[in-house]
Amino acid sequence: MPTLFDSLAEAPAEQADRVHLALRVTNAAGGMVMDSFNEALAGTLDVTDKADGSPVTSADCEAEALMRAVIGSSFPEDGHLGEERGEQEGTSGWRWVIDPIDGTVSFMHGVPVFGLLVGIEHDGEPVAGVMHFPGLDETVWATEAGAFWRRGDDDPVQARVSRTRKLDHAMVCMTSLDYMGDDPEPWLRVHRAVRRTRGWSDCHSSLLLATGRVDAVIEPELNPWDISAIIAVLRQAGGRFTDWNGERAFDSSVTRALSSNGHLHEGLLQQLKG
């Protein structure tokens, strides 16, 4: 079985060094976040709304501050983009794209399917990333040498998407009614065409996709920090990522995305387009 260091040994050195740091920093920030998660379980977590109406907690802000500080001290010439603290330009061609808690709604309700995401982009392309789930004790990461998945203290294994080839055999994650807007028809067409749909949302659904436990994920509202790390992992796990028109593959500026195991992608695009 490969070890953590084995999983990075064949990667380009600049990617391996950054992913190794991302694994360390998400683990450290994850411990901080879990302290606040215990407050959520106890019903004492303080939650406020941002200007766009989305929720934020002190844990979001503190985790991002920690990650940016550690990353900045190790790679001072790299740029940063984070959900809570915006963008800091760099000069190296590298950019770290950080979501300190993806799935804040789950987090604040005491549901452990939130994740800490660190995407690593070079010249605008997501090439590596880490997705850490402290409440589930699962982590996936990727470089151009492959994608890997670790549960608890187990040795990592390769992360691979499923092999499902028929829509009527597929399990598809489709988020919730909150994000479906005024036109539910694309969602209903997909629902009718596939075997099962579930509302497992945010980065948890992408963890399930990259590790072969669901077959596709449909997202209607995204920011770069939501998907940069996911794109890097999914690409190396054998999946496919585009917008709803089948264009802009593996582009972290996409706002409406279809992620899949690849085999189902064209069929799902047809359902979304109608």
Summary of the structure (lengths in Angstrom):
residues: 274
radius of gyration: 17.7
end to end distance: 44.9
largest distance: 50.7
contacts: 981
relative contact order: 0.14
helix: 38%
strand: 26%
